[in-house]
Amino acid sequence: MPKEIEVKSVLNKTKKRDHWFLDDYTLNLYSSCSFNCLYCYIRGSKYGKNLENSVSVKTNAIEILDRQLFNRAKKNQYGIIAFSSATDPYLQVDKKNELTREALKVIAKHKFPVHIITKSDFIDRDFDLLHQINKTAILPNDLQHRLNNKGVIVSFSFSTLDDEVAKIFEKGAPKPSNRLKCVQKVVGQNLHTGISLMPLLPFISDTTEHLNLLFSTFKKSKVNYVLPATITLFGNGTADSKTLVLNAIRKHYPKLENRYLSYFKNGSQMPIYYRTAFEKKMKELSIEYGIKDSI
């Protein structure tokens, strides 16, 4: 049963717009995340060990959001609101609480654009509101031409298309196969839709075979862009992403254990030579399949 909490603020202004996701604001209506991805960057926080058991609902979020957006709009401080930076906007709990739907109503009222980043498969519940926002949102001047005045961006997060692999690393999230069906629904609504291919799992989902499957599948789905990135793992505590992923590798992919141990022995990122080769390969795939590598 999710906890209920009250907050003083729910809309966060970013210090600098992210070049990947173009967010000027971030919005998290829930605290923690039931999707429980082992590689999640919030691992190591107080919610890290049992993410699915520490979900909290921000019960006054809509009232606070309405007030904050009113003040921002009054000052003409329009910008893209990203759902969500620290949890998914379409957790299972949202089917009952509908905080995301209520927030979209408030956002539509104040005419702010949105970028929804999700691993979920029921965003279709809110198509009516997304179309309203897409038509009426006021974009920052420097983004109007770049986005052709589209007020809604939807990015679906994938680390693999293999349901069995996903069951290991993101066991609480909808299956990739179900997520892919939802991608096709959103594309069919003519919303600006793409893929956050983050993180790809070294020697598991970044193999040549799987990469070609990923890009060919997304090409067929007619997405607007694919944003690929390799994995970053933090910490050595029992609840940290590095520990949890390494434990999963040891259990399910023992032949890869030594590789992972050597790569993450002294840091959180893959070695520079890997990242350089990765970036080159992703650029080649983007060109080969004719899919943009930016929003």
C-alpha positions in Angstrom: 0.0 0.0 0.0 1.6 3.3 -1.0 2.2 5.9 1.6 0.6 9.4 1.4 2.8 12.5 1.8 2.3 16.2 1.4 4.9 18.4 -0.3 5.7 22.1 -0.4 6.8 22.1 -4.0 6.4 19.7 -6.9 7.6 21.6 -10.0 11.4 21.9 -10.1 13.2 24.4 -12.4 16.3 22.9 -14.0 19.5 24.9 -13.8 20.2 24.3 -17.5 18.1 22.7 -20.1 19.2 19.1 -20.8 20.4 18.7 -24.4 18.9 15.2 -24.6 15.5 15.7 -23.1 15.0 19.5 -23.5 13.4 19.9 -20.1 13.1 23.2 -18.4 11.2 21.8 -15.5 10.9 18.3 -13.9 7.8 17.0 -12.2 7.6 13.9 -9.9 4.1 13.2 -8.6 5.3 10.1 -6.8 8.3 9.3 -4.7 10.2 6.1 -5.4 9.3 3.7 -8.2 7.7 0.3 -8.4 9.4 -0.6 -11.6 12.4 -1.5 -9.5 15.1 -1.4 -12.3 18.4 -2.6 -10.9 20.4 0.0 -12.9 18.3 3.0 -11.8 20.4 6.0 -10.8 18.4 6.6 -7.6 19.7 3.4 -6.2 21.7 4.2 -3.1 19.1 6.6 -1.8 16.9 5.8 1.1 14.5 4.3 -1.4 17.1 2.2 -3.1 16.8 -1.3 -1.6 13.0 -1.9 -2.0 11.8 0.6 -4.5 8.5 -1.1 -5.1 7.7 -1.1 -1.3 8.5 2.6 -0.7 6.3 4.3 -3.3 4.7 7.5 -1.9 1.8 9.5 -3.3 2.1 13.3 -3.1 -1.5 13.9 -2.2 -1.4 17.7 -2.5 0.7 17.7 -5.7 -2.1 18.9 -8.0 -2.9 21.9 -5.9 0.7 22.9 -5.5 1.4 22.4 -9.3 -1.6 24.6 -10.2 -0.2 27.4 -8.0 3.4 27.0 -9.3 2.3 27.0 -13.0 0.1 30.0 -12.5 3.0 32.0 -11.1 5.4 30.8 -13.9 2.8 31.6 -16.6 2.2 35.0 -15.2 5.9 35.7 -15.7 5.9 34.2 -19.2 8.3 31.5 -18.0 7.1 28.8 -20.3 9.2 25.7 -20.7 9.0 21.9 -21.2 7.9 20.0 -18.2 9.5 16.5 -18.0 7.6 13.7 -16.4 9.6 12.4 -14.6 13.2 12.7 -13.5 13.1 10.3 -10.5 10.1 8.0 -11.0 7.7 6.9 -13.8 4.5 9.0 -14.3 2.6 5.8 -15.2 3.3 3.5 -12.2 0.6 0.9 -11.5 -0.5 3.1 -8.6 -1.5 5.8 -11.1 -4.2 3.6 -12.5 -6.1 4.3 -9.2 -4.8 7.7 -8.1 -4.6 9.3 -11.6 -2.3 12.0 -10.4 -0.6 12.1 -13.8 -4.0 12.7 -15.6 -4.9 15.4 -13.1 -1.5 17.0 -13.6 -2.0 17.0 -17.3 -5.3 18.8 -16.9 -3.5 21.6 -14.9 -0.7 21.8 -17.4 -3.2 22.1 -20.3 -5.0 24.9 -18.4 -1.7 26.8 -18.1 -0.5 25.9 -21.6 2.8 24.4 -20.8 4.5 21.8 -23.1 5.4 18.4 -21.7 7.9 15.6 -22.3 6.7 12.3 -20.9 9.5 9.7 -20.3 8.0 6.3 -19.4 8.5 2.6 -19.3 4.8 2.1 -19.0 2.1 0.9 -21.4 -1.1 2.8 -20.5 -0.3 6.3 -21.6 -3.2 5.9 -24.1 -5.6 6.7 -21.2 -4.6 10.3 -21.5 -4.6 10.8 -25.3 -7.3 13.4 -25.1 -5.3 15.6 -22.8 -2.1 15.1 -24.7 -3.8 16.3 -27.9 -5.1 19.3 -26.1 -1.6 20.2 -24.8 0.0 19.5 -28.2 -2.3 22.1 -29.8 -2.2 24.9 -27.2 1.1 24.7 -25.4 3.4 27.7 -25.5 6.9 26.7 -26.3 10.0 28.7 -25.4 11.0 30.9 -28.4 14.2 28.9 -29.2 12.3 25.6 -29.4 9.3 26.6 -31.5 11.1 26.1 -34.8 13.1 23.0 -33.7 9.9 21.2 -32.5 7.6 22.6 -35.2 5.5 24.0 -32.4 4.6 20.5 -31.0 3.7 20.8 -27.4 4.1 17.1 -26.5 7.1 14.8 -26.6 6.8 11.1 -25.6 9.9 9.0 -25.0 9.6 5.3 -24.2 12.5 3.8 -22.2 14.0 0.5 -23.3 17.2 -1.3 -22.3 16.3 -4.4 -24.3 13.5 -5.9 -26.4 13.9 -9.3 -24.8 11.2 -9.9 -22.2 13.3 -12.5 -20.3 16.3 -10.1 -20.0 14.0 -7.3 -18.9 12.5 -9.7 -16.2 16.0 -9.8 -14.6 17.0 -6.1 -14.8 13.6 -4.3 -14.6 11.3 -6.8 -13.1 8.6 -4.4 -12.0 8.1 -2.7 -15.4 5.8 -3.7 -18.2 7.3 -6.2 -20.6 9.1 -4.6 -23.5 6.7 -6.4 -25.9 3.8 -4.7 -24.2 5.6 -1.4 -24.2 6.3 -1.7 -27.9 2.6 -2.0 -28.6 2.0 1.2 -26.7 4.8 2.9 -28.7 2.8 2.0 -31.9 -0.4 3.5 -30.4 1.3 6.8 -29.6 3.0 7.0 -33.0 -0.5 6.4 -34.5 -1.8 9.4 -32.6 0.8 11.6 -34.5 2.5 12.7 -31.3 6.3 13.3 -31.4 7.4 9.9 -30.2 10.9 8.4 -29.7 12.9 5.9 -27.7 15.2 6.5 -24.8 17.5 3.6 -25.3 19.1 3.9 -21.9 20.9 2.0 -20.6 22.0 -0.6 -23.1 23.5 -3.5 -21.2 27.1 -4.4 -22.2 27.4 -7.7 -24.1 23.7 -8.4 -23.5 21.7 -5.8 -25.3 24.5 -3.9 -27.1 25.5 -6.9 -29.3 25.4 -6.4 -33.0 22.5 -8.8 -33.4 20.4 -7.1 -30.7 21.3 -3.6 -31.8 20.0 -4.4 -35.3 16.9 -5.8 -33.8 16.3 -2.7 -31.8 16.9 -0.2 -34.6 15.0 -2.3 -37.2 12.0 -2.6 -34.8 11.9 1.1 -34.0 12.3 1.9 -37.7 9.2 -0.2 -38.4 7.4 1.6 -35.6 8.1 4.9 -37.3 9.4 6.6 -34.2 10.9 10.1 -34.6 14.2 9.5 -32.8 16.3 7.1 -30.8 18.5 8.3 -27.9 21.1 5.6 -27.1 23.3 5.5 -24.0 25.5 3.0 -22.3 25.2 2.1 -18.6 26.4 4.0 -15.6 26.5 2.2 -12.2 27.0 3.8 -8.8 28.0 2.7 -5.3 29.1 -0.4 -3.5 26.4 -0.6 -0.9 23.9 -3.5 -0.9 21.2 -1.2 -2.3 23.4 0.5 -5.0 23.0 0.0 -8.7 26.5 -1.3 -9.2 26.1 -4.0 -6.5 22.7 -5.1 -7.8 23.6 -5.3 -11.4 26.9 -7.1 -10.7 24.9 -9.6 -8.5 22.5 -10.1 -11.4 25.4 -10.7 -13.8 27.0 -13.1 -11.5 23.7 -15.1 -11.2 22.4 -15.0 -14.8 25.5 -14.3 -16.9 28.5 -15.8 -15.0 30.7 -15.7 -18.1 30.4 -11.9 -18.2 31.2 -11.4 -14.5 34.9 -10.7 -14.9 34.4 -8.3 -17.7 31.9 -6.3 -15.6 34.1 -6.4 -12.6 37.1 -5.0 -14.5 35.0 -2.3 -16.2 33.4 -1.0 -13.0 36.3 -1.7 -10.6 37.4 1.9 -10.2 34.5 3.9 -11.5 30.9 4.3 -12.5 31.2 4.4 -16.3 32.4 2.0 -18.9 36.0 2.6 -20.1 36.6 5.5 -22.5 37.6 3.2 -25.4 34.2 1.4 -25.0 32.2 4.7 -24.9 34.1 6.1 -27.9 33.3 2.9 -29.9 29.7 2.9 -28.6 29.1 6.5 -29.8 30.6 5.7 -33.2 28.4 2.6 -33.6 25.2 4.4 -32.5 25.9 7.2 -35.1 26.4 4.6 -37.8 23.1 2.8 -36.8 21.2 6.1 -36.8 22.4 6.8 -40.3 21.9 3.2 -41.6 18.3 3.1 -40.3 17.4 6.7 -41.0 16.4 7.5 -37.4 17.4 10.8 -35.8 19.6 10.6 -32.7 18.1 13.7 -31.1 14.6 15.0 -30.3 
